[in-house]
């Protein structure tokens, strides 16, 4: 014997088998998630976004390295040398002897002129950092759109599940009604059996709708990096005409606005500017370089059979300092510099093509969303008309059926058309709201409804 539970949903009191009830969440969710909360949580926990942020930090480190290349370096060295065998003496004769030499030095090199390579390299790394920052923002936008899409899918499935549950309710009421009629001789056993079969099919549809809803919840919780969808729920927005945004008259308006702030466009523009710096860095090899060098040094020497001063005495007596300028003038390097410049210019042309491609892709995306919004608007308006018509038809058929002027098949068909039209209307409204929100998102506004 099946357990029976009474459930109150949107003003309907219905009787459902226990197996259908168990498909609903068993644990109350302490937090009902809005779209904004979902997107914020996903942005702060998404692994790909964290990886993008690490790439940005790497660019910061590279910029720091480029800036520090202006500073002088400092290095020290200690060497020990031993020599054995015949060697020339101070008497200009050769004899077998052993010598040792210990030397200490510390030196610095300061770049004075590098053909503008250092300042251009700093600017290059600054542009790369800005591009990485825009890549990070692009990754955030991508996850926001994925979350919004999954959120809307849940809303769709919730509406379908609601309709399925309402259909079970109506069919259950009709089974009970026909059973009473059967007892009074006003209905046949075939009518009761047919309505029970319709109820069984409605229960199956409700079960499938709940399964689809659970799968949609799973997709969203995975985007949020949550460990389980158990107990997870969302806030269903209160739809009204004020939520619906106006569609601009021309997608070019949205496109021109999007070019000003979309991170993917900014990132590729920054990389195009960086490719100009790469050309200048390659051209720096055509210029001479000038550096300042300086240092301190001393040494200690011993020769077998020859008396020598002590260690510290020699270090003091042999202590010396040096300072100098080093000029390096490139004359011929096997056309390496020329080919590096050519390669950098080709990279710039490729980057310009990449920027053009990103702009075209953005325009195509905006066009698609724009015409989807136009179609969603038309579907929404048509759905309103269809829902009103099907409601009127169902009300009339129900009255006829209760007065015995319509059969059960006509009643079920009118009921199904009405429930489907009502579901289609809500889904069309969600779709219209989602598409218009996407258009505003391309214009730089927050994706929320």
C-alpha positions in Angstrom: 0.0 0.0 0.0 1.4 3.4 -1.0 1.9 6.1 1.5 0.0 9.3 0.8 1.1 12.8 1.5 -0.8 16.1 1.1 1.3 18.9 -0.3 0.4 22.6 -0.7 2.0 24.1 -3.8 0.9 27.5 -5.2 -2.5 27.3 -3.7 -3.2 23.7 -4.9 -3.9 20.9 -2.5 -2.9 17.6 -4.1 -2.5 14.0 -3.2 0.7 12.4 -4.4 2.3 8.9 -4.1 5.2 8.8 -1.7 7.7 8.0 -4.4 7.1 11.3 -6.1 7.3 13.2 -2.9 10.8 11.7 -2.2 12.1 13.3 -5.4 11.8 16.7 -3.7 14.7 18.0 -1.5 14.6 16.3 1.9 16.8 18.8 3.7 15.8 22.4 4.0 18.4 24.7 2.5 19.4 27.3 4.9 20.2 29.7 2.1 18.2 30.3 -1.0 20.6 31.6 -3.7 19.8 34.5 -5.9 21.5 34.9 -9.3 23.8 37.6 -8.0 24.9 35.4 -5.1 25.5 32.5 -7.5 27.7 34.6 -9.8 29.7 36.2 -6.9 30.3 32.8 -5.3 31.3 31.2 -8.6 33.7 34.0 -9.4 35.4 33.7 -6.0 35.7 29.9 -6.1 36.1 28.9 -9.7 39.4 27.1 -10.4 40.0 28.6 -13.8 39.6 32.1 -12.5 42.1 31.3 -9.8 44.5 30.1 -12.5 44.0 33.3 -14.5 44.7 35.3 -11.4 48.0 33.4 -10.9 48.9 34.2 -14.5 48.3 37.9 -13.7 50.5 37.6 -10.6 53.2 36.1 -12.8 53.0 39.2 -15.0 53.4 41.4 -12.0 56.6 39.5 -11.1 57.9 39.9 -14.7 57.2 43.6 -14.6 59.1 43.9 -11.3 62.1 42.1 -12.9 62.0 44.4 -15.9 62.0 47.5 -13.7 64.9 46.1 -11.6 67.0 45.6 -14.7 67.9 49.4 -14.4 69.7 48.8 -11.1 73.4 48.0 -10.9 74.3 44.4 -10.2 76.8 43.3 -7.6 78.8 40.1 -7.5 81.7 38.7 -5.6 84.2 35.9 -6.3 86.9 33.9 -4.5 89.4 31.7 -6.4 92.2 29.4 -5.4 94.9 28.3 -7.9 97.7 25.7 -7.5 100.5 25.2 -10.0 103.1 22.4 -10.2 106.1 21.6 -12.4 108.7 23.7 -14.2 108.3 27.4 -14.3 110.1 30.6 -15.0 111.8 32.2 -12.0 112.8 35.9 -11.4 116.3 34.9 -12.5 115.0 34.0 -16.0 115.7 30.3 -15.4 113.4 27.3 -15.2 113.1 25.2 -12.2 110.6 22.8 -10.6 108.4 24.6 -8.1 104.9 24.8 -6.6 102.9 28.0 -6.4 99.5 28.9 -5.0 97.4 32.0 -5.6 94.3 33.1 -3.7 92.3 36.1 -5.1 89.2 38.0 -3.9 87.1 40.4 -5.9 83.8 42.2 -5.9 82.4 44.1 -8.8 79.4 45.9 -10.2 78.0 46.7 -13.7 75.7 49.6 -14.4 73.8 49.7 -17.7 74.0 53.3 -19.0 72.6 52.9 -22.5 71.0 49.7 -24.0 69.5 51.1 -27.2 66.2 51.9 -25.2 65.8 48.1 -24.6 65.2 48.4 -20.9 62.5 51.2 -21.0 60.7 49.4 -23.9 60.9 46.1 -22.0 59.3 47.7 -18.9 56.5 49.1 -21.1 56.1 45.7 -22.7 55.6 44.0 -19.3 53.2 46.7 -18.2 51.1 46.1 -21.2 51.3 42.3 -20.6 50.1 42.8 -17.0 47.2 44.9 -18.2 46.3 42.3 -20.8 46.4 39.5 -18.1 44.1 41.6 -15.9 41.6 41.9 -18.8 42.0 38.1 -19.4 41.0 37.6 -15.7 38.0 39.8 -16.2 37.0 37.9 -19.3 37.2 34.6 -17.4 34.9 36.2 -14.7 32.4 37.3 -17.4 32.4 33.8 -18.9 31.6 32.1 -15.6 28.9 34.7 -14.9 27.2 33.9 -18.3 27.5 30.2 -17.6 25.9 30.6 -14.2 23.1 32.8 -15.6 22.4 30.2 -18.3 22.3 27.3 -15.7 20.1 29.5 -13.4 17.6 30.1 -16.2 17.6 26.4 -17.0 16.6 25.7 -13.4 13.8 28.2 -13.7 12.6 26.5 -16.9 12.6 23.1 -15.2 10.9 24.4 -12.1 8.0 25.7 -14.3 7.8 22.4 -16.1 7.8 20.5 -12.8 5.1 22.9 -11.4 2.9 22.2 -14.4 3.5 18.5 -14.1 2.5 18.5 -10.4 -0.6 20.6 -11.2 -1.5 18.1 -13.9 -1.3 15.2 -11.4 -3.5 17.2 -9.1 -6.2 17.7 -11.7 -6.1 14.1 -12.9 -6.3 12.9 -9.2 -9.3 15.0 -8.7 -10.9 13.7 -11.8 -10.2 10.1 -10.8 -11.9 10.7 -7.5 -14.8 12.4 -9.2 -15.3 9.6 -11.7 -15.2 7.0 -8.9 -18.0 8.8 -7.2 -19.9 8.9 -10.5 -19.3 5.2 -11.0 -20.8 4.5 -7.6 -23.9 6.5 -8.6 -24.0 4.9 -12.1 -23.2 8.2 -13.8 -19.9 6.9 -15.2 -18.6 3.7 -16.7 -15.7 1.6 -15.5 -13.9 2.3 -18.8 -14.0 6.1 -18.0 -12.5 5.4 -14.6 -9.8 3.2 -16.1 -9.0 5.7 -18.8 -8.6 8.5 -16.3 -6.4 6.4 -14.0 -4.2 5.7 -17.0 -4.0 9.4 -17.6 -3.1 9.9 -13.9 -0.3 7.3 -14.2 1.1 9.1 -17.2 1.0 12.4 -15.4 2.8 11.0 -12.4 5.5 9.6 -14.8 5.8 13.1 -16.4 6.1 14.7 -13.0 8.8 12.2 -12.0 10.8 13.0 -15.2 10.3 16.7 -14.6 11.7 16.4 -11.1 14.7 14.4 -12.3 15.4 17.1 -15.0 15.2 19.7 -12.2 17.7 17.9 -10.1 20.1 17.5 -13.0 19.9 21.3 -13.7 20.6 22.0 -10.0 23.6 19.7 -10.2 25.0 21.6 -13.2 24.7 24.9 -11.3 26.2 23.6 -8.1 29.2 22.2 -10.1 29.7 25.6 -11.6 29.7 27.0 -8.0 32.2 24.3 -7.0 29.8 23.1 -4.3 30.4 19.5 -3.1 26.8 18.4 -3.5 23.5 19.7 -4.8 21.7 18.3 -1.8 19.6 21.0 -0.1 20.6 23.6 -2.7 17.8 25.9 -3.9 17.4 29.2 -5.8 15.2 32.2 -5.4 12.6 32.3 -8.1 12.5 36.0 -9.3 9.2 37.8 -9.2 8.4 38.4 -12.8 6.5 41.4 -13.9 6.6 43.7 -16.9 9.0 46.0 -15.0 11.7 43.3 -15.2 11.5 43.2 -18.9 14.1 45.5 -20.5 13.7 47.4 -23.8 15.6 46.1 -26.8 17.6 48.7 -28.7 16.6 49.3 -32.3 20.0 48.3 -33.7 22.6 45.7 -32.6 25.3 48.1 -33.8 24.5 50.4 -30.9 25.3 47.6 -28.5 28.4 46.6 -30.4 29.9 50.1 -30.3 29.3 50.3 -26.6 30.8 46.9 -26.1 34.0 47.8 -27.9 34.7 50.4 -25.2 34.8 48.1 -22.2 34.7 44.4 -23.2 37.8 42.8 -21.6 38.6 40.5 -24.5 38.8 43.5 -26.9 40.9 45.4 -24.4 43.2 42.5 -23.9 43.9 42.1 -27.6 44.4 45.8 -28.1 46.9 45.8 -25.2 48.7 42.9 -26.9 48.8 44.8 -30.1 50.5 47.7 -28.3 52.9 45.2 -26.7 53.8 43.9 -30.2 55.0 47.4 -31.1 57.3 47.3 -28.0 58.6 44.0 -29.2 59.7 45.6 -32.5 61.5 48.3 -30.6 63.2 45.8 -28.3 64.4 43.9 -31.4 65.6 47.1 -33.0 67.6 47.9 -29.8 70.2 45.4 -31.0 71.1 47.8 -33.8 72.4 50.4 -31.2 75.7 50.3 -29.3 75.5 49.6 -25.6 77.4 51.4 -22.9 77.9 50.2 -19.3 79.8 51.4 -16.3 81.9 48.8 -14.4 83.8 49.0 -11.1 85.1 46.8 -8.4 87.6 45.9 -5.7 90.1 43.1 -5.7 93.1 41.6 -3.9 95.2 38.4 -3.9 97.6 36.3 -1.9 100.5 34.3 -3.6 103.0 31.7 -2.4 105.9 30.1 -4.2 107.7 27.0 -2.9 111.3 27.8 -1.7 110.7 31.6 -1.8 109.8 33.5 1.3 106.5 35.5 1.1 104.6 38.0 3.2 101.8 36.9 5.4 98.2 36.4 4.2 96.7 39.6 5.5 99.8 41.6 4.7 99.6 40.6 1.0 95.8 41.2 0.9 96.5 44.8 2.2 99.4 45.4 -0.2 97.7 43.9 -3.2 94.4 45.6 -2.7 93.3 47.6 -5.7 90.2 49.3 -7.2 89.1 49.7 -10.7 86.4 51.7 -12.7 85.7 51.8 -16.4 83.4 52.2 -19.3 82.5 49.5 -21.7 81.2 50.3 -25.2 79.9 47.5 -27.4 79.2 48.4 -31.0 77.3 45.8 -33.2 78.8 45.5 -36.6 77.7 42.2 -38.1 75.8 39.4 -36.3 74.9 37.1 -39.3 71.6 39.0 -39.9 70.2 37.9 -36.6 69.0 41.3 -35.6 67.4 41.9 -39.0 65.5 38.6 -38.8 64.4 39.4 -35.2 62.9 42.7 -36.4 61.1 41.0 -39.3 59.7 38.3 -37.0 58.5 41.0 -34.5 56.7 42.8 -37.3 55.0 39.6 -38.4 53.9 39.1 -34.8 52.4 42.6 -34.8 50.4 41.8 -38.0 49.2 38.5 -36.5 48.1 40.4 -33.4 46.2 42.9 -35.5 44.4 40.0 -37.2 43.7 38.5 -33.8 42.2 41.8 -32.6 40.0 42.0 -35.8 38.9 38.5 -35.2 37.9 39.2 -31.6 35.9 42.2 -32.7 34.1 40.1 -35.4 33.4 37.3 -32.9 32.0 39.9 -30.5 29.8 41.4 -33.2 28.4 37.9 -34.1 27.7 37.2 -30.4 25.8 40.4 -30.0 23.9 39.9 -33.3 22.8 36.4 -32.1 21.7 37.6 -28.7 20.0 40.6 -30.2 17.9 38.5 -32.6 17.3 35.9 -29.9 15.9 38.7 -27.8 13.7 39.9 -30.7 12.4 36.4 -31.2 11.9 35.9 -27.4 9.8 39.1 -27.4 7.6 37.9 -30.1 7.3 34.5 -28.5 6.4 36.1 -25.2 3.7 38.2 -26.7 2.2 35.2 -28.6 2.4 33.1 -25.5 0.3 35.7 -23.6 -2.4 35.4 -26.2 -2.2 31.6 -26.4 -2.5 31.3 -22.6 -5.6 33.5 -22.4 -7.2 31.6 -25.3 -6.4 28.2 -23.8 -7.7 29.3 -20.4 -11.0 30.4 -21.8 -11.2 27.1 -23.8 -10.5 25.0 -20.7 -13.0 26.9 -18.6 -15.7 26.3 -21.2 -14.8 22.6 -21.7 -14.7 22.0 -17.9 -18.2 23.5 -17.6 -19.4 21.3 -20.4 -17.8 18.2 -19.0 -19.3 18.7 -15.5 -22.7 19.1 -17.2 -22.2 16.0 -19.3 -21.9 17.8 -22.6 -18.2 16.9 -23.2 -16.4 13.6 -22.7 -13.3 12.9 -20.7 -11.0 13.0 -23.7 -12.1 16.5 -24.6 -11.6 17.6 -21.0 -8.1 16.2 -20.8 -7.1 17.7 -24.1 -8.3 21.1 -23.1 -6.6 20.8 -19.7 -3.3 19.8 -21.2 -3.4 22.7 -23.7 -4.1 25.1 -20.9 -1.3 23.8 -18.6 1.2 23.8 -21.5 0.2 27.3 -22.6 0.6 28.6 -19.0 4.0 26.9 -18.8 5.1 28.3 -22.2 4.2 31.8 -21.1 6.3 31.7 -18.0 9.2 30.1 -19.9 8.9 32.7 -22.7 9.0 35.4 -20.1 12.1 34.0 -18.5 13.7 33.7 -22.0 12.8 37.2 -22.8 14.2 38.5 -19.6 17.4 36.5 -19.9 18.1 37.6 -23.5 17.4 41.3 -22.7 19.6 41.0 -19.6 22.4 39.6 -21.8 22.1 42.6 -24.1 22.6 44.9 -21.2 25.5 42.7 -20.0 27.2 43.4 -23.3 26.7 47.1 -22.7 28.6 46.8 -19.4 25.7 46.4 -16.9 25.5 43.7 -14.2 23.9 40.4 -15.3 21.0 40.1 -12.9 17.2 39.7 -12.8 
